[in-house]
Amino acid sequence: MLNAEFKKFTLDILQDVFYISLVSFFIFIVIEIIRPRFVTAYVNMNALLIVVIVSGIIVVLKNNLNTKIDI
Amino acid sequence: MNLNKLHKIIRVILISLPILTLVFLVYKNFAFSGKLETSYGFDKNNPVISILKPAGRALKVEQDNSGDYFQSIIIDPVYFDLHMSTTFKAVELTFVYNAPEEQKVKVGPQLKGGDWIYAMEDLECSEKENNWCVTKLKFDLRNTLIQERKLNFIISSPGLDKSDKQIKISEIKAVLTK
């Protein structure tokens, strides 16, 4: 029971990480287009993109798994 | 602690991270303190000071026995850019370098009014620090040519290619003031 609750907690956190990093990534991209080097001079956008992709893959896979179990 | 409560705390932290990053970016780019200080030691990319170019006249970044990174100039002139995120009135550049004694070196920013007009000043060794010359130069930026938020600087040393010697630049520090 506790284990399942903790798994759900981890998945919720990962989901938050995915959404927040995705929104941040797009906001930073828009700023970068308007004002070049504003963001990339100080922030590694590749690292942020990796966070978006990795968290996104985990969230999608886990959600798919949960959906199949529910069925 | 309740997991729901912990989740809320983590969510607040996660949301505040990009907001803080944005605040940091605005502070850095607009230099609200009126001053922007940066130092380029050639070991990693700098957000304000570019590498010396073009390749061929300036060699690739190397590291000496004492661990100092440097870039060598073999043919004059070479250029570097200062990325100007906002408007600045003046810059103080500190060069940590090694040049042959008989070789004159001049540095200066590109001026408005023409493609190849530079306000050049002599780079003369004023003090020595661990076998490197340290020289400070001040430039007024009010009449300089800034294109795409970049200010181009020239490092000129006529006859360097014929002398078969190199100028080694180990560090460039810039203090930009509004």
gemmi code that builds the backbone of each chain (N, CA, C; Angstrom):
import gemmi

chains = {
    "A": [
        ("MET", (0.834, -1.215, 0.000), (0.000, 0.000, 0.000), (0.861, 1.254, 0.000)),
        ("LEU", (1.819, 1.270, 0.980), (2.747, 2.386, 1.101), (3.616, 2.489, -0.138)),
        ("ASN", (4.020, 1.305, -0.658), (4.853, 1.250, -1.852), (4.110, 1.849, -3.054)),
        ("ALA", (2.855, 1.489, -3.211), (2.041, 2.006, -4.324), (1.849, 3.507, -4.187)),
        ("GLU", (1.662, 3.962, -2.941), (1.492, 5.396, -2.689), (2.766, 6.167, -3.037)),
        ("PHE", (3.917, 5.556, -2.687), (5.199, 6.196, -2.970), (5.463, 6.245, -4.479)),
        ("LYS", (5.056, 5.156, -5.182), (5.219, 5.127, -6.644), (4.397, 6.236, -7.286)),
        ("LYS", (3.183, 6.412, -6.791), (2.301, 7.454, -7.323), (2.900, 8.842, -7.045)),
        ("PHE", (3.455, 8.983, -5.841), (4.097, 10.249, -5.445), (5.263, 10.563, -6.399)),
        ("THR", (6.116, 9.547, -6.679), (7.274, 9.733, -7.575), (6.804, 10.108, -8.985)),
        ("LEU", (5.772, 9.418, -9.440), (5.244, 9.698, -10.780), (4.672, 11.114, -10.871)),
        ("ASP", (3.980, 11.528, -9.787), (3.432, 12.894, -9.760), (4.548, 13.935, -9.816)),
        ("ILE", (5.624, 13.664, -9.090), (6.768, 14.593, -9.082), (7.365, 14.665, -10.492)),
        ("LEU", (7.564, 13.476, -11.099), (8.140, 13.435, -12.449), (7.248, 14.166, -13.459)),
        ("GLN", (5.948, 14.017, -13.266), (4.989, 14.707, -14.132), (5.132, 16.228, -13.981)),
        ("ASP", (5.289, 16.674, -12.726), (5.506, 18.109, -12.478), (6.800, 18.578, -13.137)),
        ("VAL", (7.862, 17.754, -12.962), (9.162, 18.099, -13.558), (9.000, 18.255, -15.067)),
        ("PHE", (8.264, 17.316, -15.682), (8.067, 17.340, -17.134), (7.320, 18.598, -17.565)),
        ("TYR", (6.178, 18.866, -16.941), (5.374, 20.021, -17.358), (6.121, 21.337, -17.129)),
        ("ILE", (6.731, 21.465, -15.949), (7.408, 22.737, -15.620), (8.628, 22.955, -16.527)),
        ("SER", (9.410, 21.874, -16.753), (10.591, 22.035, -17.615), (10.179, 22.306, -19.066)),
        ("LEU", (9.074, 21.679, -19.499), (8.593, 21.899, -20.878), (8.145, 23.352, -21.072)),
        ("VAL", (7.353, 23.843, -20.124), (6.871, 25.232, -20.220), (8.065, 26.201, -20.150)),
        ("SER", (9.003, 25.934, -19.211), (10.193, 26.793, -19.084), (10.986, 26.790, -20.379)),
        ("PHE", (11.142, 25.595, -20.968), (11.910, 25.458, -22.208), (11.303, 26.339, -23.310)),
        ("PHE", (9.997, 26.273, -23.453), (9.353, 27.064, -24.513), (9.415, 28.570, -24.211)),
        ("ILE", (9.262, 28.936, -22.956), (9.378, 30.368, -22.596), (10.792, 30.871, -22.918)),
        ("PHE", (11.799, 30.060, -22.544), (13.194, 30.454, -22.800), (13.476, 30.538, -24.304)),
        ("ILE", (12.889, 29.614, -25.072), (13.083, 29.624, -26.534), (12.498, 30.909, -27.133)),
        ("VAL", (11.294, 31.270, -26.671), (10.647, 32.502, -27.178), (11.506, 33.728, -26.836)),
        ("ILE", (11.996, 33.784, -25.586), (12.861, 34.912, -25.176), (14.124, 34.941, -26.052)),
        ("GLU", (14.675, 33.756, -26.295), (15.904, 33.638, -27.084), (15.679, 34.107, -28.531)),
        ("ILE", (14.500, 33.825, -29.065), (14.187, 34.266, -30.433), (14.053, 35.799, -30.461)),
        ("ILE", (13.377, 36.347, -29.448), (13.186, 37.803, -29.389), (14.520, 38.514, -29.126)),
        ("ARG", (15.298, 37.957, -28.212), (16.562, 38.597, -27.819), (17.670, 37.547, -27.763)),
        ("PRO", (18.377, 37.328, -28.885), (19.394, 36.272, -28.948), (20.461, 36.384, -27.849)),
        ("ARG", (20.842, 35.235, -27.330), (21.873, 35.076, -26.286), (21.412, 35.530, -24.896)),
        ("PHE", (20.173, 35.982, -24.772), (19.669, 36.403, -23.457), (19.697, 35.215, -22.491)),
        ("VAL", (19.255, 34.074, -22.984), (19.184, 32.871, -22.145), (20.435, 32.006, -22.333)),
        ("THR", (20.772, 31.728, -23.585), (21.853, 30.747, -23.849), (23.224, 31.198, -23.349)),
        ("ALA", (23.387, 32.502, -23.119), (24.664, 32.975, -22.582), (24.889, 32.443, -21.170)),
        ("TYR", (23.814, 32.161, -20.449), (23.947, 31.759, -19.045), (23.330, 30.401, -18.716)),
        ("VAL", (22.383, 29.957, -19.543), (21.688, 28.691, -19.244), (21.975, 27.683, -20.351)),
        ("ASN", (22.274, 26.449, -19.957), (22.507, 25.392, -20.925), (21.157, 24.807, -21.354)),
        ("MET", (20.703, 25.231, -22.536), (19.390, 24.803, -23.018), (19.393, 23.310, -23.367)),
        ("ASN", (20.548, 22.771, -23.745), (20.630, 21.335, -24.050), (20.310, 20.508, -22.809)),
        ("ALA", (20.843, 20.955, -21.665), (20.601, 20.238, -20.402), (19.104, 20.279, -20.067)),
        ("LEU", (18.497, 21.456, -20.279), (17.063, 21.595, -20.003), (16.244, 20.694, -20.937)),
        ("LEU", (16.677, 20.629, -22.203), (15.976, 19.779, -23.172), (16.081, 18.297, -22.767)),
        ("ILE", (17.244, 17.905, -22.257), (17.430, 16.514, -21.803), (16.467, 16.206, -20.648)),
        ("VAL", (16.342, 17.172, -19.714), (15.400, 17.002, -18.584), (13.977, 16.817, -19.126)),
        ("VAL", (13.595, 17.658, -20.111), (12.244, 17.577, -20.704), (12.038, 16.198, -21.331)),
        ("ILE", (13.002, 15.754, -22.155), (12.842, 14.488, -22.884), (12.809, 13.292, -21.922)),
        ("VAL", (13.785, 13.241, -20.997), (13.863, 12.080, -20.079), (12.611, 12.001, -19.203)),
        ("SER", (12.233, 13.153, -18.592), (11.045, 13.125, -17.718), (9.797, 12.824, -18.541)),
        ("GLY", (9.738, 13.349, -19.762), (8.590, 13.098, -20.645), (8.453, 11.624, -20.994)),
        ("ILE", (9.577, 10.990, -21.349), (9.548, 9.561, -21.695), (9.071, 8.724, -20.504)),
        ("ILE", (9.644, 9.022, -19.321), (9.262, 8.247, -18.120), (7.763, 8.416, -17.829)),
        ("VAL", (7.292, 9.661, -17.882), (5.881, 9.940, -17.574), (4.954, 9.227, -18.570)),
        ("VAL", (5.295, 9.303, -19.867), (4.451, 8.666, -20.893), (4.440, 7.145, -20.702)),
        ("LEU", (5.628, 6.548, -20.487), (5.705, 5.096, -20.308), (4.926, 4.647, -19.073)),
        ("LYS", (5.114, 5.356, -17.976), (4.431, 4.990, -16.715), (2.911, 5.143, -16.871)),
        ("ASN", (2.493, 6.239, -17.518), (1.056, 6.471, -17.728), (0.442, 5.376, -18.580)),
        ("ASN", (1.161, 4.959, -19.645), (0.693, 3.872, -20.518), (0.539, 2.579, -19.737)),
        ("LEU", (1.548, 2.310, -18.884), (1.545, 1.101, -18.065), (0.348, 1.096, -17.123)),
        ("ASN", (0.118, 2.243, -16.462), (-1.011, 2.382, -15.535), (-2.344, 2.197, -16.255)),
        ("THR", (-2.452, 2.748, -17.480), (-3.698, 2.645, -18.258), (-3.977, 1.178, -18.585)),
        ("LYS", (-2.928, 0.431, -18.996), (-3.105, -0.980, -19.338), (-3.562, -1.782, -18.127)),
        ("ILE", (-2.942, -1.471, -16.950), (-3.308, -2.187, -15.724), (-4.777, -1.916, -15.379)),
        ("ASP", (-5.189, -0.638, -15.535), (-6.587, -0.252, -15.241), (-7.569, -1.048, -16.098)),
        ("ILE", (-7.201, -1.260, -17.402), (-8.065, -1.986, -18.330), (-8.188, -3.426, -17.878)),
    ],
    "B": [
        ("MET", (6.204, 13.098, 7.390), (5.432, 14.115, 6.671), (4.491, 13.461, 5.655)),
        ("ASN", (3.316, 14.022, 5.575), (2.339, 13.542, 4.602), (2.889, 13.712, 3.178)),
        ("LEU", (2.680, 12.660, 2.324), (3.220, 12.723, 0.962), (2.584, 13.831, 0.138)),
        ("ASN", (1.309, 14.104, 0.399), (0.614, 15.178, -0.323), (1.232, 16.540, -0.026)),
        ("LYS", (1.562, 16.735, 1.260), (2.171, 17.990, 1.697), (3.567, 18.129, 1.066)),
        ("LEU", (4.303, 17.004, 1.081), (5.652, 16.985, 0.502), (5.585, 17.296, -0.998)),
        ("HIS", (4.573, 16.724, -1.661), (4.384, 16.961, -3.095), (4.157, 18.445, -3.379)),
        ("LYS", (3.347, 19.086, -2.522), (3.067, 20.516, -2.706), (4.333, 21.354, -2.539)),
        ("ILE", (5.132, 20.981, -1.532), (6.386, 21.728, -1.286), (7.321, 21.582, -2.495)),
        ("ILE", (7.453, 20.324, -2.986), (8.336, 20.080, -4.141), (7.823, 20.828, -5.365)),
        ("ARG", (6.506, 20.875, -5.527), (5.919, 21.576, -6.681), (6.248, 23.077, -6.615)),
        ("VAL", (6.136, 23.653, -5.415), (6.465, 25.079, -5.245), (7.940, 25.323, -5.597)),
        ("ILE", (8.816, 24.405, -5.129), (10.255, 24.544, -5.434), (10.477, 24.459, -6.944)),
        ("LEU", (9.837, 23.472, -7.579), (10.010, 23.279, -9.027), (9.520, 24.487, -9.830)),
        ("ILE", (8.396, 25.091, -9.381), (7.873, 26.262, -10.096), (8.775, 27.484, -9.861)),
        ("SER", (9.307, 27.580, -8.639), (10.140, 28.760, -8.354), (11.505, 28.696, -9.058)),
        ("LEU", (11.976, 27.508, -9.426), (13.280, 27.391, -10.099), (13.349, 28.177, -11.415)),
        ("PRO", (12.402, 27.949, -12.368), (12.479, 28.751, -13.592), (12.231, 30.236, -13.375)),
        ("ILE", (11.388, 30.566, -12.356), (11.142, 31.986, -12.065), (12.434, 32.646, -11.575)),
        ("LEU", (13.142, 31.945, -10.675), (14.413, 32.474, -10.174), (15.439, 32.577, -11.298)),
        ("THR", (15.420, 31.581, -12.208), (16.342, 31.610, -13.356), (16.068, 32.841, -14.215)),
        ("LEU", (14.792, 33.119, -14.417), (14.395, 34.285, -15.217), (14.849, 35.592, -14.545)),
        ("VAL", (14.679, 35.659, -13.233), (15.124, 36.843, -12.477), (16.641, 36.999, -12.626)),
        ("PHE", (17.358, 35.871, -12.501), (18.823, 35.871, -12.639), (19.231, 36.363, -14.035)),
        ("LEU", (18.521, 35.879, -15.073), (18.833, 36.258, -16.455), (18.604, 37.750, -16.689)),
        ("VAL", (17.484, 38.269, -16.146), (17.184, 39.698, -16.286), (18.251, 40.521, -15.578)),
        ("TYR", (18.618, 40.102, -14.370), (19.637, 40.816, -13.590), (20.973, 40.841, -14.332)),
        ("LYS", (21.366, 39.677, -14.860), (22.648, 39.560, -15.572), (22.644, 40.351, -16.877)),
        ("ASN", (21.573, 40.218, -17.655), (21.543, 40.835, -18.971), (21.388, 42.356, -18.921)),
        ("PHE", (20.640, 42.853, -17.961), (20.441, 44.300, -17.902), (21.400, 45.005, -16.936)),
        ("ALA", (22.253, 44.236, -16.272), (23.276, 44.785, -15.365), (22.710, 45.904, -14.484)),
        ("PHE", (21.731, 45.569, -13.668), (21.072, 46.563, -12.827), (22.024, 47.229, -11.832)),
        ("SER", (23.111, 46.541, -11.519), (24.074, 47.124, -10.584), (24.881, 48.239, -11.248)),
        ("GLY", (24.725, 48.383, -12.584), (25.464, 49.421, -13.301), (26.830, 48.956, -13.762)),
        ("LYS", (27.160, 47.725, -13.439), (28.491, 47.199, -13.730), (28.382, 45.725, -14.100)),
        ("LEU", (29.119, 45.316, -15.095), (29.152, 43.894, -15.460), (30.607, 43.463, -15.528)),
        ("GLU", (30.966, 42.547, -14.637), (32.348, 42.065, -14.605), (32.398, 40.629, -15.088)),
        ("THR", (33.365, 40.345, -15.946), (33.522, 38.972, -16.408), (34.983, 38.704, -16.729)),
        ("SER", (35.341, 37.452, -16.685), (36.720, 37.078, -16.955), (36.744, 35.828, -17.832)),
        ("TYR", (37.486, 35.903, -18.911), (37.571, 34.766, -19.841), (38.987, 34.180, -19.766)),
        ("GLY", (39.086, 33.009, -19.194), (40.379, 32.349, -19.018), (40.658, 31.296, -20.074)),
        ("PHE", (39.877, 31.255, -21.131), (40.035, 30.332, -22.264), (39.788, 28.863, -21.896)),
        ("ASP", (39.403, 28.590, -20.649), (39.145, 27.206, -20.250), (37.721, 26.782, -20.591)),
        ("LYS", (36.785, 27.705, -20.526), (35.400, 27.413, -20.931), (34.769, 28.662, -21.541)),
        ("ASN", (33.722, 28.462, -22.334), (33.093, 29.585, -23.027), (32.617, 30.654, -22.056)),
        ("ASN", (32.731, 31.902, -22.485), (32.300, 33.018, -21.659), (31.075, 33.673, -22.296)),
        ("PRO", (30.068, 34.056, -21.492), (28.863, 34.656, -22.088), (29.095, 36.037, -22.690)),
        ("VAL", (30.163, 36.711, -22.296), (30.398, 38.081, -22.767), (31.557, 38.169, -23.767)),
        ("ILE", (32.652, 37.482, -23.486), (33.857, 37.611, -24.316), (34.002, 36.383, -25.218)),
        ("SER", (34.222, 36.626, -26.506), (34.346, 35.504, -27.442), (35.800, 35.034, -27.517)),
        ("ILE", (35.968, 33.914, -28.205), (37.295, 33.379, -28.478), (37.979, 34.289, -29.510)),
        ("LEU", (39.319, 34.239, -29.590), (40.036, 35.014, -30.608), (39.831, 34.354, -31.964)),
        ("LYS", (39.589, 35.175, -32.998), (39.338, 34.655, -34.322), (39.974, 35.570, -35.356)),
        ("PRO", (40.160, 35.222, -36.585), (39.762, 33.953, -37.208), (40.767, 32.830, -36.913)),
        ("ALA", (40.253, 31.599, -37.053), (41.110, 30.422, -36.875), (42.181, 30.474, -37.968)),
        ("GLY", (43.356, 30.080, -37.616), (44.458, 30.166, -38.584), (45.384, 31.309, -38.196)),
        ("ARG", (44.798, 32.457, -37.858), (45.616, 33.560, -37.336), (45.774, 33.375, -35.821)),
        ("ALA", (44.685, 32.945, -35.208), (44.724, 32.608, -33.781), (44.596, 31.086, -33.687)),
        ("LEU", (45.528, 30.470, -32.970), (45.512, 28.997, -32.885), (44.445, 28.538, -31.889)),
        ("LYS", (44.289, 27.205, -31.822), (43.315, 26.643, -30.874), (43.784, 26.876, -29.440)),
        ("VAL", (42.836, 26.821, -28.515), (43.176, 27.014, -27.104), (44.075, 25.870, -26.645)),
        ("GLU", (45.185, 26.231, -25.969), (46.125, 25.225, -25.469), (46.263, 25.391, -23.952)),
        ("GLN", (46.961, 24.434, -23.340), (47.205, 24.498, -21.897), (48.697, 24.323, -21.652)),
        ("ASP", (49.289, 25.201, -20.855), (50.731, 25.069, -20.603), (50.991, 24.162, -19.401)),
        ("ASN", (52.295, 23.975, -19.075), (52.670, 23.040, -17.999), (52.108, 23.441, -16.633)),
        ("SER", (51.930, 24.742, -16.429), (51.411, 25.178, -15.122), (49.883, 25.145, -15.057)),
        ("GLY", (49.252, 24.668, -16.140), (47.794, 24.507, -16.133), (47.024, 25.690, -16.673)),
        ("ASP", (47.738, 26.759, -17.086), (47.058, 27.944, -17.621), (46.622, 27.695, -19.068)),
        ("TYR", (45.389, 28.051, -19.364), (44.906, 27.957, -20.752), (45.277, 29.252, -21.475)),
        ("PHE", (45.575, 29.150, -22.745), (45.902, 30.347, -23.519), (45.614, 30.105, -24.992)),
        ("GLN", (45.551, 31.220, -25.729), (45.375, 31.134, -27.175), (46.512, 31.935, -27.813)),
        ("SER", (47.146, 31.356, -28.824), (48.289, 32.021, -29.468), (47.857, 32.731, -30.738)),
        ("ILE", (48.454, 33.914, -30.936), (48.232, 34.665, -32.181), (49.498, 34.531, -33.009)),
        ("ILE", (49.355, 34.060, -34.256), (50.552, 33.911, -35.100), (50.561, 34.895, -36.272)),
        ("ILE", (49.379, 35.320, -36.688), (49.290, 36.304, -37.772), (48.357, 37.429, -37.320)),
        ("ASP", (48.784, 38.660, -37.572), (47.933, 39.778, -37.165), (47.028, 40.203, -38.329)),
        ("PRO", (45.865, 40.814, -38.143), (45.248, 41.055, -36.831), (44.264, 39.931, -36.476)),
        ("VAL", (43.936, 39.865, -35.201), (42.865, 38.948, -34.780), (41.786, 39.782, -34.088)),
        ("TYR", (40.662, 39.163, -33.919), (39.505, 39.889, -33.374), (38.845, 39.079, -32.262)),
        ("PHE", (38.151, 39.796, -31.403), (37.246, 39.130, -30.458), (36.056, 40.047, -30.235)),
        ("ASP", (34.965, 39.465, -29.791), (33.736, 40.247, -29.585), (33.403, 40.364, -28.106)),
        ("LEU", (32.829, 41.501, -27.765), (32.210, 41.661, -26.437), (30.714, 41.645, -26.664)),
        ("HIS", (30.022, 40.705, -26.045), (28.572, 40.647, -26.193), (27.953, 41.670, -25.245)),
        ("MET", (27.292, 42.672, -25.832), (26.725, 43.761, -25.037), (25.234, 43.507, -24.843)),
        ("SER", (24.876, 42.978, -23.687), (23.472, 42.663, -23.441), (22.632, 43.915, -23.247)),
        ("THR", (23.278, 45.016, -22.853), (22.604, 46.296, -22.708), (23.599, 47.402, -23.055)),
        ("THR", (23.214, 48.665, -22.894), (24.113, 49.759, -23.278), (25.107, 50.057, -22.152)),
        ("PHE", (26.358, 50.094, -22.504), (27.400, 50.455, -21.546), (28.177, 51.656, -22.072)),
        ("LYS", (28.692, 52.475, -21.142), (29.431, 53.682, -21.561), (30.930, 53.428, -21.683)),
        ("ALA", (31.431, 52.527, -20.871), (32.884, 52.313, -20.871), (33.224, 50.869, -20.524)),
        ("VAL", (34.425, 50.477, -20.925), (34.904, 49.146, -20.567), (36.364, 49.234, -20.145)),
        ("GLU", (36.687, 48.493, -19.104), (38.092, 48.357, -18.718), (38.489, 46.913, -19.005)),
        ("LEU", (39.430, 46.755, -19.928), (39.880, 45.407, -20.291), (41.231, 45.141, -19.648)),
        ("THR", (41.361, 43.978, -19.045), (42.650, 43.560, -18.492), (43.132, 42.366, -19.294)),
        ("PHE", (44.311, 42.485, -19.861), (44.883, 41.391, -20.654), (46.007, 40.735, -19.856)),
        ("VAL", (45.949, 39.419, -19.775), (47.049, 38.643, -19.204), (47.668, 37.919, -20.389)),
        ("TYR", (48.901, 38.287, -20.742), (49.445, 37.825, -22.015), (50.966, 37.743, -21.994)),
        ("ASN", (51.495, 37.192, -23.051), (52.936, 37.159, -23.277), (53.190, 37.541, -24.717)),
        ("ALA", (54.036, 38.541, -24.924), (54.362, 38.968, -26.284), (55.864, 39.174, -26.390)),
        ("PRO", (56.436, 38.933, -27.584), (57.865, 39.207, -27.756), (58.144, 40.682, -27.443)),
        ("GLU", (59.280, 40.961, -26.777), (59.556, 42.329, -26.297), (59.550, 43.372, -27.410)),
        ("GLU", (60.118, 42.997, -28.551), (60.262, 43.978, -29.643), (58.969, 44.151, -30.447)),
        ("GLN", (57.972, 43.305, -30.174), (56.732, 43.301, -30.952), (55.701, 44.252, -30.353)),
        ("LYS", (55.279, 45.241, -31.140), (54.251, 46.181, -30.651), (52.875, 45.541, -30.790)),
        ("VAL", (52.060, 45.676, -29.769), (50.702, 45.120, -29.810), (49.716, 46.246, -29.517)),
        ("LYS", (48.689, 46.323, -30.336), (47.661, 47.347, -30.116), (46.290, 46.685, -30.030)),
        ("VAL", (45.450, 47.256, -29.203), (44.094, 46.721, -29.013), (43.090, 47.865, -29.106)),
        ("GLY", (41.933, 47.585, -29.676), (40.932, 48.650, -29.704), (39.580, 48.201, -30.199)),
        ("PRO", (38.534, 48.947, -29.827), (37.177, 48.615, -30.295), (36.887, 49.249, -31.656)),
        ("GLN", (35.963, 48.651, -32.397), (35.568, 49.183, -33.704), (34.688, 50.426, -33.496)),
        ("LEU", (34.956, 51.455, -34.300), (34.205, 52.713, -34.167), (33.147, 52.850, -35.248)),
        ("LYS", (32.197, 53.731, -34.991), (31.164, 54.024, -35.986), (31.799, 54.814, -37.136)),
        ("GLY", (31.163, 54.749, -38.298), (31.618, 55.595, -39.393), (32.403, 54.879, -40.463)),
        ("GLY", (32.634, 53.609, -40.329), (33.373, 52.871, -41.348), (33.563, 51.438, -40.930)),
        ("ASP", (33.930, 50.602, -41.893), (34.052, 49.175, -41.589), (35.296, 48.845, -40.766)),
        ("TRP", (36.377, 49.533, -41.043), (37.644, 49.119, -40.426), (38.287, 50.240, -39.623)),
        ("ILE", (37.478, 50.981, -38.866), (38.043, 52.034, -38.017), (38.045, 51.543, -36.565)),
        ("TYR", (39.225, 51.495, -35.999), (39.364, 51.026, -34.617), (40.116, 52.072, -33.796)),
        ("ALA", (39.708, 52.277, -32.551), (40.411, 53.186, -31.645), (41.441, 52.365, -30.889)),
        ("MET", (42.659, 52.309, -31.430), (43.635, 51.372, -30.860), (44.541, 52.020, -29.815)),
        ("GLU", (44.834, 51.234, -28.811), (45.765, 51.679, -27.766), (46.855, 50.644, -27.598)),
        ("ASP", (48.049, 51.115, -27.216), (49.185, 50.192, -27.049), (48.984, 49.273, -25.857)),
        ("LEU", (49.322, 48.022, -26.089), (49.281, 47.034, -24.999), (50.719, 46.895, -24.501)),
        ("GLU", (51.043, 47.628, -23.442), (52.412, 47.599, -22.920), (52.427, 46.922, -21.563)),
        ("CYS", (53.418, 46.069, -21.401), (53.499, 45.264, -20.177), (53.727, 46.173, -18.970)),
        ("SER", (52.717, 46.338, -18.130), (52.863, 47.231, -16.979), (53.256, 46.477, -15.707)),
        ("GLU", (52.816, 45.251, -15.573), (53.234, 44.437, -14.419), (53.273, 42.964, -14.807)),
        ("LYS", (54.085, 42.215, -14.064), (54.223, 40.780, -14.354), (53.597, 39.957, -13.232)),
        ("GLU", (52.939, 38.877, -13.644), (52.295, 37.989, -12.679), (52.498, 36.563, -13.163)),
        ("ASN", (53.262, 35.770, -12.468), (53.566, 34.380, -12.857), (54.015, 34.258, -14.328)),
        ("ASN", (54.978, 35.072, -14.695), (55.553, 35.085, -16.059), (54.586, 35.591, -17.139)),
        ("TRP", (53.440, 36.133, -16.720), (52.501, 36.721, -17.691), (52.467, 38.224, -17.481)),
        ("CYS", (52.386, 38.968, -18.581), (52.228, 40.420, -18.488), (50.760, 40.731, -18.182)),
        ("VAL", (50.526, 41.722, -17.354), (49.146, 42.142, -17.052), (49.002, 43.619, -17.408)),
        ("THR", (48.104, 43.911, -18.303), (47.897, 45.302, -18.733), (46.414, 45.644, -18.747)),
        ("LYS", (46.120, 46.830, -18.204), (44.718, 47.299, -18.197), (44.556, 48.424, -19.203)),
        ("LEU", (43.473, 48.362, -19.954), (43.174, 49.422, -20.917), (41.723, 49.848, -20.745)),
        ("LYS", (41.487, 51.169, -20.823), (40.114, 51.671, -20.694), (39.657, 52.235, -22.025)),
        ("PHE", (38.427, 51.920, -22.391), (37.879, 52.420, -23.643), (36.510, 53.052, -23.411)),
        ("ASP", (36.319, 54.196, -24.073), (35.008, 54.844, -24.062), (34.162, 54.155, -25.141)),
        ("LEU", (32.980, 53.728, -24.805), (32.176, 52.956, -25.759), (31.088, 53.776, -26.447)),
        ("ARG", (31.060, 55.092, -26.187), (29.949, 55.887, -26.713), (29.972, 56.063, -28.230)),
        ("ASN", (31.158, 55.937, -28.841), (31.241, 56.117, -30.291), (31.587, 54.805, -31.003)),
        ("THR", (31.352, 53.711, -30.331), (31.736, 52.416, -30.913), (30.591, 51.803, -31.718)),
        ("LEU", (30.972, 50.932, -32.631), (29.987, 50.302, -33.522), (29.507, 48.982, -32.902)),
        ("ILE", (28.244, 48.958, -32.526), (27.684, 47.731, -31.932), (26.670, 47.151, -32.905)),
        ("GLN", (26.976, 45.962, -33.412), (26.086, 45.300, -34.369), (25.606, 43.991, -33.755)),
        ("GLU", (24.309, 43.776, -33.799), (23.687, 42.590, -33.210), (24.169, 42.382, -31.772)),
        ("ARG", (24.240, 43.480, -31.028), (24.664, 43.498, -29.624), (26.105, 43.029, -29.420)),
        ("LYS", (26.902, 43.110, -30.464), (28.304, 42.700, -30.354), (29.209, 43.880, -30.669)),
        ("LEU", (30.237, 44.045, -29.863), (31.257, 45.055, -30.126), (32.542, 44.318, -30.488)),
        ("ASN", (33.056, 44.649, -31.680), (34.239, 43.966, -32.179), (35.519, 44.672, -31.709)),
        ("PHE", (36.456, 43.897, -31.215), (37.769, 44.413, -30.814), (38.846, 43.817, -31.714)),
        ("ILE", (39.862, 44.595, -31.997), (40.991, 44.118, -32.793), (42.219, 43.987, -31.890)),
        ("ILE", (43.026, 42.969, -32.152), (44.358, 42.878, -31.549), (45.317, 42.882, -32.726)),
        ("SER", (46.081, 43.948, -32.846), (46.959, 44.100, -34.003), (48.413, 44.135, -33.577)),
        ("SER", (49.232, 43.438, -34.335), (50.668, 43.437, -34.092), (51.368, 43.288, -35.445)),
        ("PRO", (51.558, 44.403, -36.156), (52.100, 44.327, -37.516), (53.460, 43.611, -37.572)),
        ("GLY", (53.598, 42.727, -38.567), (54.863, 42.018, -38.773), (55.036, 40.771, -37.917)),
        ("LEU", (53.987, 40.403, -37.208), (54.098, 39.237, -36.312), (54.378, 37.950, -37.092)),
        ("ASP", (53.715, 37.781, -38.249), (53.903, 36.556, -39.041), (55.338, 36.419, -39.551)),
        ("LYS", (55.992, 37.565, -39.878), (57.371, 37.523, -40.385), (58.372, 37.270, -39.255)),
        ("SER", (57.999, 37.622, -38.035), (58.931, 37.454, -36.913), (58.990, 36.002, -36.431)),
        ("ASP", (58.035, 35.173, -36.886), (57.980, 33.763, -36.483), (57.738, 33.575, -34.984)),
        ("LYS", (57.211, 34.591, -34.353), (56.937, 34.502, -32.912), (55.437, 34.542, -32.670)),
        ("GLN", (55.069, 34.317, -31.438), (53.641, 34.252, -31.099), (53.305, 35.188, -29.954)),
        ("ILE", (52.090, 35.653, -29.954), (51.566, 36.375, -28.793), (50.592, 35.424, -28.118)),
        ("LYS", (50.804, 35.207, -26.836), (49.918, 34.291, -26.109), (49.015, 35.092, -25.183)),
        ("ILE", (47.730, 34.891, -25.315), (46.758, 35.562, -24.429), (46.194, 34.508, -23.489)),
        ("SER", (46.353, 34.734, -22.212), (45.901, 33.747, -21.225), (44.571, 34.118, -20.572)),
        ("GLU", (44.297, 35.415, -20.514), (43.051, 35.827, -19.866), (42.644, 37.222, -20.329)),
        ("ILE", (41.363, 37.402, -20.521), (40.826, 38.747, -20.792), (39.718, 38.999, -19.769)),
        ("LYS", (39.903, 40.069, -19.007), (38.861, 40.462, -18.028), (38.188, 41.717, -18.554)),
        ("ALA", (36.908, 41.792, -18.390), (36.183, 42.989, -18.830), (35.308, 43.515, -17.694)),
        ("VAL", (35.419, 44.816, -17.451), (34.523, 45.474, -16.494), (33.759, 46.532, -17.278)),
        ("LEU", (32.504, 46.215, -17.561), (31.655, 47.138, -18.330), (30.862, 48.007, -17.363)),
        ("THR", (30.852, 49.323, -17.622), (30.096, 50.225, -16.736), (29.082, 51.042, -17.539)),
        ("LYS", (27.938, 51.272, -16.904), (26.847, 51.998, -17.589), (27.050, 53.515, -17.508)),
    ],
}
model = gemmi.Model(1)
for chain_id, residues in chains.items():
    chain = gemmi.Chain(chain_id)
    for i, (resn, *xyz) in enumerate(residues, 1):
        res = gemmi.Residue()
        res.name, res.seqid = resn, gemmi.SeqId(i, " ")
        for name, pos in zip(("N", "CA", "C"), xyz):
            atom = gemmi.Atom()
            atom.name, atom.element = name, gemmi.Element(name[0])
            atom.pos, atom.b_iso = gemmi.Position(*pos), 0.0
            res.add_atom(atom)
        chain.add_residue(res)
    model.add_chain(chain)
structure = gemmi.Structure()
structure.add_model(model)
structure.setup_entities()
